[in-house]
């Protein structure tokens, strides 16, 4: 039961405080975290499609 509840709580808090996390990350590294998330998502999708193709 805990292995389902704990990740759900973590995801909930990340979604709830996304703007604050993004603002802190932008102040420290001067780059939008949205771009990093988009890049990681595209890499994962391309890896999955490459694995399905071969």
N, C-alpha and C positions, 0 to 999 in steps of 0.2 A: 504494500500500500504506500509506503514512504517513497518508493522509487518512482511513483507517479505524482505524488503530491509535491515533493521538493522541486523537481524541474518545472512544474506548473506554476509554483510560487515565484521561482526565479524568472521565468518568462513574463509573468504578470508584472513584476517589478521593473523589468527592463522596458516593457511597453509603457508602463505608467510614467517612468522617469526618463524616457528617451530624449526629450528636448534638453533636459539638464545634463545628461551624459554627453550629448552631442556638443553642447556649449562648452563644457569642461575640456573635452577632447580638442575642440577648435582653438581654445585659448592656449593650450599647451603645445600643440603640434602644428597649428595653423593650416589644418586640412579638415575638410568635412568628413565625418565618419560615414555619411551616407554613400560617398563614393567608394570607400573601402568595402562596405557591405555589398554594394552592387558589383564590384570587381570580384569579390569572393564568390558571390552567387553565380556570376558568369563562368568563372573557372570551374566550379562544381558541375554546372550544367554541361559544359563542354567536355569535361572528363567522363561524365556519365554517358554522353552521346558517343564519345570515342570508344568507350568500353563496349557499348551496345553494338557499334558498327563492326568492330573487329572480333 
